[in-house]
Amino acid sequence: MQFLDYVDIEDWEATPDDIKKMEVQYITFRDYAQLRVMILTTLASTYSNKTDKYSKDQTKRYLETLKTETERYSTYAHFCFSEIVDMHHVQLPYLSKGQTCGDMWEQWESGVHTRNWRTCRHKYSPMLLDSQTCDVDSGVRMDGKHPPECYEFHYDDLNSFTVIPLYAAWNEADKFLSYNKNMLESAKNFWGPKVFDHINTWDEINNGVKNMLANLQIEEIPEEYLTDQQKINIKNELERIESLRPNYRRGIKAEL
C-alpha cells in the first residue's frame, strides 16, 4: 500500500503519476488483501472450536489481527477510489490551464487584412499525455465584419493575440465537458465494482470479528487444575511452534 501514509493527510494532492501508479497497483493490493483475510480467517477458525485457554488465546490473537487488517484495507480502498475518481472529475477551468496556443498569423483577402489566427491545442484531462490534444484554429476578424451575434469591436494585433485563446476555449467548452463527463462515468463504473465489492466483504468480516471478540471469554486456568495429558499437549504444541520459528522469515517477505 504505497500511498497508505497519505490517507490521513487532508491537504495531500495526488499527481496524475500518483493516480496512474494507484490504478496499476490496486488490483495487486486487492488480491493480496483477500489472501491475508482468508489466511487469518482460517487460522482463527482453526482454534475457535477448541475450549482450552491456549486455543482461545490464539483465537483472540488472530481475530484482533483480522479486525485491524480489514479496517486498514477498507480505509485504503475508500481512499484509492476517492483519489482516482477525483482525478477524473475535471472541471471547466482546466480547459484554459491545459491550453497552449502557437504564433499568430494574418489572413488577407483582396489586399484587406481580414483576420488574425492562432492554432490552440487543448489537453482535456491531466490524465492524458501531452501529445493527446484537440487542436483548433481560432481567429478574430480585423475588418469589423463581425457576425450579427457578436458585438462590434475593433481588434488590433495586440488584443487579438490575447482574445483568440479565449475564443478557442469557449468554442471547445461543450466538447470538453462532454468528454470529461463520459470519463468520470467510466472511472466510476470500472473502479466501483472492483473496489466496493471487496470493501463490503471486508466490512462484514470486520463486524463479525468485533462480535466474536466481544463474546470471547478467556478464563485463566491454574496449572494445578490441568490434567497430565493437557500439560503434555500444551508442551508439545509450544515445542512445535518453536520448531517452526526459524522458517518464519525464509524467502522474500511480501509487502503491501
N, C-alpha and C positions, 0 to 999 in steps of 0.2 A: 504494500500500500504506500506508494511513493509520496502521495500528497496528504497522508494522514495528519502530518504536523500542521497543515493549513486549515483543518476543519474548524477550529475554534478561533481563527484569526478573522475578525469581521471585515477588515479593510483589505484583505488579500485579494488581488485581482489576477486572475489567470490570463496568461498569454495564449494566443492561438496554438503555439507549440505545446504548451501545457495541456491544452484540451485534446490535441491530437494524441499525445502520449497517454492521456487518461482513457481515451477511447480504445487505443490499441491494447492497453494493459487490463482493461476492466474484465474482459471475458476470462482471462487467466486468473485474475483475483477471484472472480466469482466461483470458478471451478475449484480453486484451492480452498476457498472458504467452505464450500459444500463438502469437500473431503474432510476437512477438520471437524466440521459439525457431525458428520457421520461417524468418525472415529471416536469423538468424545461421547456421543450418544450411546454407541456400542459399549464403551468402557463403563459408563455409568450404569447401563442396564445389566452388565455382567455381575456387578456387585449388589445391585439394588434388591435382588430377591433373597439375599442372604441376611441373616439376623445377627451375626456376631459383630462385635464392635469394630474390628479391623475392616470388615466389608462395608460397614456404614460410614466409616471414616473415608474410605476410598470413594464411596458413592458421593459423599458431600464434596470431596475434592474435585471430582470430575464434573459434578453439577455446577459448582461455582465457576470452574474454568469455562464450561459451556455457556453459562449465563454471561460472563464477561465478554467472551468472544462473539457471541451472537449480537450483543449490544453494539460492539465495535464494528462488526460487519454491516449491520443495518445502518448505523450512523454514516459510515464511509460510503455506502451505496447511495444513500439520500444525497450526500454531498456531491458525489460524482454526477449524478443525474441532474442536479440543480445547476452545476457549473457548465455541463455540456449544453443543456437547453438554453441557459442564459447567453452563451456564446453564439448560438444560432438565432437568438432573438435580437436581430439587428434593427435599429431604429433609423428613421429618415435622416437625422443629422450625419450619419456615417456616409451618406452618399457624397456629400461635399468633402468629407475627410478622405475618402478613398478616390478622389478625383485628381487627375493630372491633365493639364492642357498644354499643347505644343505652341509653337510660334504662330503668330497671326499672319495671314496673307490677305491680299486685296483681290477683289473681283471687279473687273472693268467691263462695261458693255457700251459699245459705240462711243468710246472715248470718255465715258462717265464712270466715276468711281461709285459703284452701286452697293457693294457690301464688303464687310470685313469678316473673315472666317478664322476659326481655330478648331483643331481636332482635339476633343476631350475624351480621355479614357476613364471609365468608371469601374471600379472594383466593388462589386455588390456586397461582399462579406469579408471580414478579416480571416475567415477560414479558407478563402480562395488563394491561389498563387498570384503573384504579381502579374503574371502573364495572362491570367484569366480575367479579362476585362471586356466591357462593352464599349466600343469606340463609336463616336458620333461626331460628325462635322456640324458645328453650330455657328451661326453668323447673325449679324445685325445689318440693317440697311443703312447706308450712308447718304442716300439721296432724298430722304424724307418721305419716301413712298411706303409707308407702313401699312400693314393690313388694317381693315376697319376696326378690328377688335383691340388694336394696340393704341396706346397714347402717342400722340405726336411728340417726338423728341429728336433733337439733333445730336447725333453721335459724332465724336471726333475719334482719332486713333487711340487716344489715351483711355477715355472712358469705355470705348467699345472693347478694349483689351480686358478690362475688368468685368464688364457686363456679360460677355459671351459665356464664361463658365457658369454664371448664374442661370442663364437661359438653358444651357446644356443640362444642368442638374434638374431644372424644373421640368424639362421635357422627358427626362429619364425617370422621374419620381414614380409614376404608375407601374412601370416595369420593375423598378427596384423593390417596391412594396409587395408586388405580386410574387416575385422571386423569393423574397425572404419569408413571406407567409407560408409558401409551399415548403421551404427548407425547415422552418420551425415545426410544421406539422409532421414532416418526415422524421425529424430528430425525435419528437415525442413518440411517434408510432414505432420507431425502431428500438429506442432505448427503454421505453416504458415497460414492455413485457420482459425484456432481458434483465431489468433491474427490479421491478416491483414484484414479479412472481416469486423471486427469492427473498426479498425483504419480508413479504407476508409470511413465508415459511419460517424465516429466522425469528420474526416477532412471535409467532405462535409457539415455537420451541422455547423461546425465552420466557414467555408467560407460563408455560407448563413447568419449566425448570424452577421458576420462582415458587410456584405452588408446591412442588416436590420438596424444595428446601425448607419451606415453612412447615411442612408436615413431617420432616425428617427428625427423628428423635435418636440421639446418640447417648446411651447410658454408659457411665463408667462401670466396668465390671472388675471388681477386685480380683487380683490374680489367684487368691486362695479359693475363689468360687469356680475357677476354671477346672475342667476335668484334665486328666493327664493327656488324653488324646487331643483336646483343644490346644493345650500348650505345645504339643508336638506339631500340630497343624500350623500354628502361628509361627513357630520356629522355622519350620520347613519353608513356609511362604516367604518369610523375611530373607532366608538364605537364597531362595530362588530369585527374588527381586534384586538382591545384592549381586548375584552372579551375572545378571543382565546389565548392570551398570556400565561396564567397560564398552558395551556396544551402543550406548545411548548417542554418542557423538561421532559414530563412524559415518564416513561419507560427507558429502556437502550438505549443510543444513539449508533446507528450503526456506526462503524468506519472502514475506509479502512485499 
